[in-house]
Amino acid sequence: MSHTTFDRRMLEALVCPVTQSTLSYDAERQELISQSANLAFPIRDGIPIMLTTEARELE
């Protein structure tokens, strides 16, 4: 798995596609977390995948 660095400044511009709420960055798992939607969106090769079909439900 590639771990290209995610530009944290991009996080300021991104919101959850489901709830429009802010996201937090999980560097260890390479995911953007939406607590309000209970979803984690993957970051692949430094690119956030903001599709609900690609998101993982939080436990």
C-alpha positions as CSV (number, residue, x, y, z in Angstrom):
1,M,0.0,0.0,0.0
2,S,1.3,3.4,-1.0
3,H,1.5,6.1,1.7
4,T,1.8,9.3,-0.3
5,T,1.6,12.3,2.0
6,F,-1.8,13.8,2.4
7,D,-1.9,17.6,2.2
8,R,-3.6,18.6,5.5
9,R,-4.5,22.0,4.0
10,M,-6.9,20.1,1.7
11,L,-8.7,19.0,4.9
12,E,-9.9,22.6,5.4
13,A,-11.7,22.6,2.1
14,L,-13.3,19.2,2.4
15,V,-16.5,18.3,4.2
16,C,-18.5,15.1,4.6
17,P,-20.5,14.4,1.5
18,V,-23.3,13.0,3.6
19,T,-23.7,15.6,6.4
20,Q,-21.6,18.6,5.2
21,S,-19.7,18.5,8.5
22,T,-16.0,18.8,9.1
23,L,-13.7,15.9,8.9
24,S,-10.7,14.7,11.0
25,Y,-7.6,13.1,9.6
26,D,-6.4,9.7,10.8
27,A,-2.8,9.5,9.6
28,E,-2.3,6.0,10.8
29,R,-5.2,4.5,8.8
30,Q,-5.0,7.1,6.0
31,E,-8.6,8.1,6.3
32,L,-10.8,11.1,6.7
33,I,-13.3,10.6,9.5
34,S,-16.8,11.9,9.6
35,Q,-18.1,11.5,13.2
36,S,-21.5,12.8,12.3
37,A,-22.0,10.3,9.5
38,N,-20.1,7.5,11.3
39,L,-18.0,7.0,8.2
40,A,-14.3,6.8,7.3
41,F,-13.3,7.9,3.8
42,P,-10.0,6.3,2.5
43,I,-7.1,8.3,1.2
44,R,-5.3,6.5,-1.7
45,D,-2.0,7.8,-3.1
46,G,-2.7,11.1,-1.3
47,I,-6.1,11.5,-2.8
48,P,-9.2,11.4,-0.6
49,I,-11.9,9.2,-1.9
50,M,-15.1,11.0,-0.9
51,L,-17.6,8.4,-2.2
52,T,-20.0,6.8,0.3
53,T,-19.7,3.5,-1.6
54,E,-15.9,3.5,-0.7
55,A,-16.4,4.6,2.9
56,R,-16.0,2.3,5.9
57,E,-18.5,2.4,8.7
58,L,-17.0,3.3,12.1
59,E,-17.3,0.8,14.8
